[in-house]
Amino acid sequence: MSFDVATGTIAVRVNGEAREVPAGSTVADLARILDLPDAGVAIAVDDDVVPAARWAKVSLRADAQVDVLTAVQGG
C-alpha cells in the first residue's frame, strides 16, 4: 500500500495515471480535486461503478484503480 506518513496522502491510479490524494478521501473528494462536472460523469473504483449518490460514502484506499468516464455528445 502506498501511504505517505509525512504528507498524509495515498497513491491511487486515475485512468492509468498515478495521483496522490489526501488519506481518507472519498470518491466525491476526488471528483472535486479533478474538477469534474456535476453531470455526465461515471466513476468506477477497482472495476465497480460507484453511483453518484454514493460518491460521498465511498472512501478510496491506497493503490485503488479509478476510472473516470465522461459523456461526450456527438455523432
Secondary structure, DSSP 4 states (H G I P E B T S, - for coil): --EETTTTEEEEEETTEEEEEETT-BHHHHHHHTT--SSSEEEEETTEEE-GGGGGG-B--TT-EEEEEE-----
